[in-house]
Amino acid sequence: MNKITPLPLADWIDAFVSWLTQAEFIFGPLTDIVGYLISGFEWLFGIFPPWLLLLIMTGLTFWFAGRKIGLTVFVLLGLLLIWNLGYWEDMVLTLAIVLTAGLISIVIGVPVGIWMSRSPVVEGAVKPVLDFMQTMPAFVYLIPAVAFFGIGMVPGVVASVIFAMPPTIRFTNLGIRQVPTEIIEASEAFGSTGNQKLFKVQLPMAKTTIMAGINQTIMLALSMVVIASMIGADGLGTAVYFAVGRNDVGGGFEAGLAIVIVAIILDRLTQGIGASKRK
Amino acid sequence: MAKIEVENLTKVFGKRPNRAINLLEQGKSKDEILKETGCTVGVNRTNFSVEAGEIFVIMGLSGSGKSTLVRLLNRLIDPTEGSVWVDGDDLARMDDKGLRKVRREKMSMVFQQFGLFPFRTILDNVAYGLEIQGLEDQDKKKKAEDALQLVGLGGYGNMYPDELSGGMQQRVGLARALAADTDILLMDEAFSALDPLIRKEMQDELLELQERMQKTIVFITHDLDEALRLGDRITIMKDGRIVQIGTPEDILQHPADDYVAQFVEDVDRSKVFTAEAVMKRPETLTIDKDGPRVALQRMKKEGISSLYVTNKDRTLLGIVHADEVSELVEQGSEDMRSVLHENVPAVQKDTVVKEMIELLTYKNTPVAVVDEDNRLVGIVVRGSVMALLSGKEVEAVE
């Protein structure tokens, strides 16, 4: 084997990426848009003083996650702890990154999922891409992200989107395909157009499944925050990353705990929104 | 003109339908074609027509192609070959827009598992067709409520499908189809998922609704009893082919082949056949015209012991018995009315035989059959009922 020259795969990819980076007219506006989204969320969370934001988040959890008293108390105490430990600003940044990544994933992922559900060809083409996106170690995305978007929050979000979007696409596809044939036939038999079928029947039927996908996406995006902090995406991830660098067990644990608390809140919230609200 | 006219309608599932069709035309069987081309023949060159206002039942066992056939009628499945003419337009050659128009305005469908939308209230489910038709909210609500009322679910509009029993859910399915106000109703095994008692109740209700609404109904079922109960005409399918089309009595009396004969063998014939099918022409007396001597002579000639008595326009008055009439003769009286028994067992022409058996069991006299105006049209004797139940031809009885 040693006699055979290794394929210059790395060179090809480098060449491809550097060719892509020429396309400033694409990546410039993209960077701007993602940047606006992040600062939009930051601004939104910034209008409220921490105590009010804390109450709002607690209230939302209570409202959407099935009005469970225990969970609500836990959320309240958890948020108070984050505030007390001094991670409030970091938490707001992390939320901004995660929600931006989640929003972009939904905006791209749901339509792609719908497209897949309508065409076996598209499904066949997209599935391996999704497998690739999910199995490629997440660190690898950091490199082109930096190449295209520089250092900072934006490439962090982009890497998170690539890593976190597949569940939304998969679950949207799955949810629509799982709608019982008879219900689709019922909708068609009354003369629905394709769009009427999609919006009046398929999407409402698939809602719970799609929300499960979105929940997964948000959780995956959150799991990227530490990795993304390596390329300058600030927030709780940075705190963990620095603690690792300083061998600061206590500090690392504090920041990690804050991430866990945020994860639980986001998880229960998105699950709650997905669950049927009637009755 | 027929409401639905089906011409050479064929559906082949698989990758090489054209080859399969060639083979079909050469008269190859379903199995041979599957072996040679890998294609499954769903529906094999069927021809039939459905008249406006009739209940047309398509019956067959699973795999006979009946569910495919009904889906070809509104093109939920695209036919491989053939035509479906609805009011003179061929559905098989329509563009999407035309097809949607037909589905909205001309035919609606009821499904085996109900096909209700679980996230919509009952009222919104029923209003679905109207919503697609683009009706104003007010009209929509009104019509949906009327339809719910019609199936006896007036107060349930705000509930959700999973809060209702199976029978009630299928009423909602029926209401949804009725609300769309189409002439044609396609019912795919609509009652098959229901308990026997509920099923019978729904059958009765469907018949009752049909009396009032006069829809053209294509009803799919695998249950022969259901087919016989509901159908004005029945089509029996096997392996995608139509084996026989006929009225229920037709199919029981003249099965087209062994398959049908085997099928109908165990049917309770007394539930299918009506008085009309087993009655014979009665010997009668006309009151005020025929005296006791004529009566005795007629009974003697026919070898019977009683006679039905009518007036001149054949309205049934009662019955006289031989012993009493001969007493009358001995007394020298002409007053037939004095021996007339007015309280006689009588049934309508469309009464099924089952309901007459008791009448025949405890009395020796035949049962009188009358029309709507109480005019005597025939009598039923034990012998012809027994002949019918034993599966023999009844026509010999005159």
Boltz contact constraints between the chains, C-beta under 6 A:
constraints:
  - contact:
      token1: [A, 182]
      token2: [B, 111]
      max_distance: 6.0
  - contact:
      token1: [A, 182]
      token2: [B, 113]
      max_distance: 6.0
  - contact:
      token1: [A, 182]
      token2: [B, 115]
      max_distance: 6.0
  - contact:
      token1: [A, 183]
      token2: [B, 115]
      max_distance: 6.0
  - contact:
      token1: [A, 185]
      token2: [B, 76]
      max_distance: 6.0
  - contact:
      token1: [A, 186]
      token2: [B, 115]
      max_distance: 6.0
  - contact:
      token1: [A, 188]
      token2: [B, 76]
      max_distance: 6.0
  - contact:
      token1: [A, 189]
      token2: [B, 74]
      max_distance: 6.0
  - contact:
      token1: [A, 189]
      token2: [B, 109]
      max_distance: 6.0
  - contact:
      token1: [A, 190]
      token2: [B, 128]
      max_distance: 6.0
  - contact:
      token1: [A, 190]
      token2: [B, 129]
      max_distance: 6.0
  - contact:
      token1: [A, 190]
      token2: [B, 132]
      max_distance: 6.0
  - contact:
      token1: [A, 191]
      token2: [B, 100]
      max_distance: 6.0
  - contact:
      token1: [A, 191]
      token2: [B, 103]
      max_distance: 6.0
  - contact:
      token1: [A, 191]
      token2: [B, 104]
      max_distance: 6.0
  - contact:
      token1: [A, 191]
      token2: [B, 132]
      max_distance: 6.0
  - contact:
      token1: [A, 192]
      token2: [B, 132]
      max_distance: 6.0
  - contact:
      token1: [A, 204]
      token2: [B, 119]
      max_distance: 6.0
